[in-house]
Amino acid sequence: MSTIDQSPRTRPEARPTAPGPEGRIFQPPDWEWAHAGEVGWWVLPEWRGVLLTPDGRLRLDEWRDLGLVETVKSGPHRVVWRVALPTGAIYVKQFLVPTWREVLRQWFRRGKGRNEGKRARMLARIGVPTIRPVALGERRVRRFLFENFLISPEIADATPLDRFLRDDLPAMPPRRAAIVRRRVTVALGALTARLHACGMRHDDFHPGNLLLRLDDGDRPRLAMIDLDALRLGKPLGPPQAASNLARLNHASLLLASRADRQRFLDAYVEARGGEIGDLAHFSRRVVGLTRRWAERLWRRRARRCVGSNQDFEAIRRRDRWVVSGRSIDATTLHSLLDDPDAPFSDPSAVLLKHSRTTTVAELTLPVGGRPTRVVYKRFNRKKRLEALLTTVRPSRAWRAWRANHHLRSRGLPTPPDLLVLGRDGRRGPIRLPAGPTETYLMTVKAEPSTTLADFLREALPSLPEGDQLAIRRRLASSLGRLLRDLHERCLSDRDLKASNILIEGDPGATRPSLSLIDLVGVRLISPLPEDRRIQNLARLLASLAEQPGWSRTDSLRLLRAYLPQHEAAAGRWKATWRRISRRIDRKRARNRRRGRPMS
């Protein structure tokens, strides 16, 4: 794989000119033509015998019979296979044409395979590493282009950047990880600056479309893939550059720290020279656009859970409805729709709770083709008017279902919900318009796990005093970070208490893994008001204060982990602490008046 100069002072050359006749792609004399049935192939001469049969057909079926083919990605618009040939692995990308809309698009804009091959050539001419096409296949029927193929060799020892940041980097020793992270950030800023200075804009710019390879000295080598969304125009000015960087920044929002993102902007602006202008002003513009772009995509992903699509299925009957994930077995789904209360009478079910408001059971059901422990909750009718009220407001189960997908779309930890079901239990031929009288929610059980309240009350007191102190410190810091992430992503949980927080895995880990459950009180509010933040903090700290061994020092440590570092260091935490204390006092007084215990 070719490389580029990773110095932040890299200056791109002039905008690339169109390739001359000697460099034309998918045309003779450098490329040979082969034809079999409706599919025609442009292929490099040295690859023809490797990829095609003597009669011009792709050897994909032969490779499958030999067990060389691995499906990397499969969707309605494309399929990607990795083929482990003896001479080296290759990738075969098939662009599908599911509707006539794609056929007409390709009539005006050429096939995606041809576009990607041409753009790979343009990137190579300006020194940006990318794929090297060796064959293009196109199926045409009466001059209309349908499915097309693009084949390229694998870029050796390269990993998608998002996977590297998520899996590989955390496994490195801390000092090496810090050095590599800094170098990758600077290299990415230099590569992006070169693209923009040459008038190239990637409209699907995210870490999954970048490959990373580290050489022997841990110097990063980046390559760009998935090039159909690459556009060529004039060199990008500050407004256009900020808009394009917001897409990459959004995708890195959950993988990189704020310092990493600022370091990337520093490297980018320095590589562009004086074209961008003031760094501080440009950074503020990128941050603002990143937030808007992220919020837009997060909301779009969360909306998928309200109807039928590739991931969810919605079924409605006269007196009931259900929305479920596609991983639920169809037989199980229809049996639950026929009798939603059946799991509570299952002999293998464990009844966890039965009260006036909810009934909760744990049982095993087939999910994704394998037995899975799930938590099944029925929201009982609390008052006679509840069914009427749900005509003007969402039911508790529906609010929890939507909140679960808002959290997951924003990368916040919570066990995945599998289905939500509503049933109208009223009888009679004439019924006034109203919502469901009973609703149900099914969630995957996180294993192993325990609630924070149970751990603090039952397990922690049995440990030595020194271990108790260390674990409480780590839990306080993790809780502060979790709540800060929740609020930074415009989510509020008015019922945030110790019994609604799960500790997954080892509670004594260096960084305990925490997740949120019982999400009925979660709301999406953008921007999130300060009063909501104080209410959430007060509710959590009031709950923790009821647990044995939890001290005011632990609560203060949680608050300092929650606040931005400059506010905690400057002493401005004191005003926030006083507001929280007043809120806790009001909460306790209200509970005493109503005769309710604090939980």
C-alpha angles and dihedrals in degrees: 000000000000120000139209132222105274095200112123088229092064109139115203117230122240119302109286118261123223114279116263124240091272090059101043114136123223091011135096143295093036094038131051126217124229128175134195121170111311094342122088124190135207106197137167110252095239091054099045097090092043097051106028136050119235089265092054102259125136112255093226094121091050091052091049091053089053092050094243098124124092122181108229099175133004127184143137093276105036146008124206123198129187113213117197100211120181089244093052138302121287134191121229113198118191117194109208128210106211097167141021089256089072091045092055091044091056090048090063102028105031123242121309092239093056091044092051092049093051092048091050088057091051092051092049090054092058094045100257110138114235143140122312111223115217101172140019122196124191129183113209129184116187090340093307113123116228127163117006135187135212121193125193135163118257117263099240122242092358126139128195107261095233091054091047092052093045102041114009103041097053089053093059123093108272097249094048091045092054092050094046092046091053093048094047091050093052093044091051091050091052093047093049091048090053091051094049094044088055092051097255122138125182109211092193095047111163137126092262089068093055126077122208130202124179117211125213092282093049090254110152124238114194128198130185123226139173093053103174089098092053112114128195122213141114121333108282117256123209097278095048093042092050091051092051094044089052089066093054091042091052092052089049093046092096096036106042134048126245089253091054092051092049091047088053091053091048091054092045095050092045091050091050091052115204095342095095101044126206113021096211094052092045092048092052090050093051092047092051094048091045091056093049093046093047093049091050094052094042091054092046092053093046091052091063091079094069100071148007119306140122092303104032140041125207122198125182130192131175096272104016145033139191138196114195141169117256090244091074113100110251093229091051091048095053093044089054090048090052094047115009092181095056096097091061091061094044108121091223094052120106114215107223100174139003117180141138092275106035144014116204129188135175120217144146121261134166109265121172090354097304136084110269133182110238136180113229118196130188117200104214122211107267097188138014093248095052094099089051092047092053089064088071101029134032119267120250093254092049092049090051091047093052092044091052091057093043089056094045094047088054094049095250118146118256132131110264119258115229104192146350121209133186128195132185105218096188118115133211137074093266120055129168116237108273142137127261118302092210130029132188135203129193122199134178110252112238109229128231097018144128133190117258091239093054092047094049093045102040114016106031098057091060093061126088115276094249093052091048091055093048093048093048090052092052092045092050092052093046092048091051092051092046093052092045091053090048092053096041087059092052098253126133129191113197091187097051105149138144094264090056095056121082126207106211119201121347113006089201095058120127089249108021115217108238129184136178126243136175094045101180090115096051117114133182109226122165115221097022111225120236091238091060091053092051091048092052092048092047093049092051096044092046089054093047092049088064092059119094114259097011108130136193087252089060090050091050090049088053091051093050090050089050097050122075111268095248092053093048092047094046093055095245088128089084095073091048090048091054092050090050092049092053090049092050091050091053091048093052092047091051092050091050091052091051095042094241124141120232113254 
